[in-house]
Amino acid sequence: MDIGFSPEETRFREECRDWLHASVPTEKRPLDAADAIGFDKAWQRRLFDAGWAGINWPSKYGGRGLSIVQQVIWLEEYAAAHAPWIGANFVGINHGGPTLILNASEEQKAYHLPRILKGEAIWCQGFSEPGAGSDLAGIKTRGRIEGEELVINGSKIWTSFAHVADWQELVLRTEEGSLRHKGLSWVICDMHAPGITVRPIRKMSGQTEFAEVFYDDVRIPLAKVVGGLGNGWKVAMSTLSFERGTGFIADQVKQSQEIEELIAAARANGMIKDDRIADSLAQLRAEVAAVRAMTYRNISEVLRTDQPGPEASVIRLFTSELGQRLERIAVLLMGEAIIDFAYGDDNPVGDYLRGFAATIAGGTAQIQRDIIGERLLGLPKSR
Ligand SMILES: Cc1cc2nc3c(=O)[nH]c(=O)nc-3n(C[C@H](O)[C@H](O)[C@H](O)COP(=O)(O)OP(=O)(O)OC[C@H]3O[C@@H](n4cnc5c(N)ncnc54)[C@H](O)[C@@H]3O)c2cc1C
């Protein structure tokens, strides 16, 4: 077994590094979704034009058709270069697009995939509802079939980037009277369709990054159903596996950078001399190495199967909790400077506060533990 990088991959890494070194924007990405949308679209377009968007997406849809290993190399160099978060393009690039590649019709792929890669079409995810966040099978938003259209009524909540999105991966109930995971469909919903109302939600940091979405007789052509009517559960599971697995590679890469920066900061301000701090930093460095190893293992799995399995939950859970531990120590290392932090700013305190969302979004830590227990360890069902 060869676990190193090939000469071709090493050359690719150098190519990534050179381009990023010359091209990463010097200005900061605005924090509020509405302010950042121009920045996000322009940066994505720049990545696309230079051939760095969709490295492992099929070339006939605008990708590079390279391997997932090369995608990871790109993400490693991306984080090392302190390149900006892809922001509003997150859903399209990380799980909307990959779900389409796996499940959509040729026509759907040909239309949507290049637009996602070019940053022309912003996607959002309409899964959670009031009363059905963790329990996706409990959703109530429904789509009544009328001729060649679905007529949609209901509401979604916590929809990140809904107020700036063009399309939505929407899961709804299309079979009257169906229960739980049966009778659901995964639909490409036009966010500009008449009958859609988006109401942004303000977070404790003052920013608006997610919203409530209301559907009042919204008409969407049946041709927008992905993977067939009634197959929404299966398609949604593939979306979640991308969201929980490969979608977070960039975060895991960033964490290895963060821990080295924290160690350097503790050395610089002398706090490393405190044994408890030195121990915590050493422990975190070991955990970061562990999550990197798990990520490489997960990538080998994706190489074999084209899709991350339930193992993705291990990585998702570990990454989100590790992120919180890293952010906690980053705040500690700020010492007295913490008193002067500006609320909502991009600083360790902002990262610390944002970190709370990491063990909720994309499935809570408890739900990931359930999946690990039941689907990986074969333990009895919790309910
Ligand atoms: C920053 C952020 C962005 C988000 N973006 C999106 C988005 O773009 N699109 C989208 O659809 N959703 C999004 N969400 C919503 C997110 O997916 C849900 O909040 C999450 O799935 C939890 O659902 P809930 O809030 O309804 O909580 P609930 O499901 O009501 O859970 C409440 C508590 O009960 C626990 N719990 C529930 N069921 C079980 C169980 N079976 N076993 C053990 N414990 C359980 C949970 O872990 C949690 O602690 C986002 C959330 C956040 C924080």
The ligand as a Gaussian input file, in Angstrom:
#p B3LYP/6-31G(d) Opt

LIG

0 1
 C      -25.634000      27.699000      11.658000
 C      -26.736000      26.776000      11.215000
 C      -27.028000      26.671000       9.869000
 C      -28.052000      25.825000       9.453000
 N      -28.331000      25.783000       8.106000
 C      -29.326000      24.987000       7.683000
 C      -29.665000      24.946000       6.297000
 O      -29.053000      25.636000       5.476000
 N      -30.686000      24.169000       5.905000
 C      -31.383000      23.391000       6.776000
 O      -32.264000      22.677000       6.337000
 N      -31.107000      23.411000       8.106000
 C      -30.092000      24.191000       8.571000
 N      -29.801000      24.237000       9.914000
 C      -30.665000      23.513000      10.838000
 C      -30.018000      22.288000      11.464000
 O      -29.846000      21.277000      10.520000
 C      -30.957000      21.881000      12.612000
 O      -30.932000      22.908000      13.572000
 C      -30.522000      20.585000      13.249000
 O      -30.724000      19.526000      12.366000
 C      -31.241000      20.343000      14.574000
 O      -32.610000      20.400000      14.421000
 P      -33.539000      21.290000      15.388000
 O      -32.897000      22.648000      15.493000
 O      -34.944000      21.193000      14.880000
 O      -33.429000      20.619000      16.805000
 P      -34.208000      19.329000      17.329000
 O      -34.200000      18.270000      16.292000
 O      -35.534000      19.773000      17.873000
 O      -33.275000      18.890000      18.517000
 C      -33.252000      19.547000      19.767000
 C      -32.282000      18.790000      20.675000
 O      -32.726000      17.439000      20.862000
 C      -31.717000      16.520000      20.472000
 N      -32.301000      15.362000      19.814000
 C      -33.275000      15.351000      18.872000
 N      -33.541000      14.085000      18.478000
 C      -32.709000      13.276000      19.178000
 C      -32.485000      11.867000      19.213000
 N      -33.169000      11.032000      18.430000
 N      -31.537000      11.385000      20.064000
 C      -30.808000      12.211000      20.856000
 N      -30.997000      13.562000      20.881000
 C      -31.921000      14.088000      20.045000
 C      -30.847000      17.284000      19.491000
 O      -29.543000      16.775000      19.424000
 C      -30.875000      18.692000      20.088000
 O      -29.931000      18.813000      21.114000
 C      -28.790000      25.069000      10.390000
 C      -28.494000      25.175000      11.749000
 C      -27.480000      26.015000      12.164000
 C      -27.184000      26.110000      13.623000

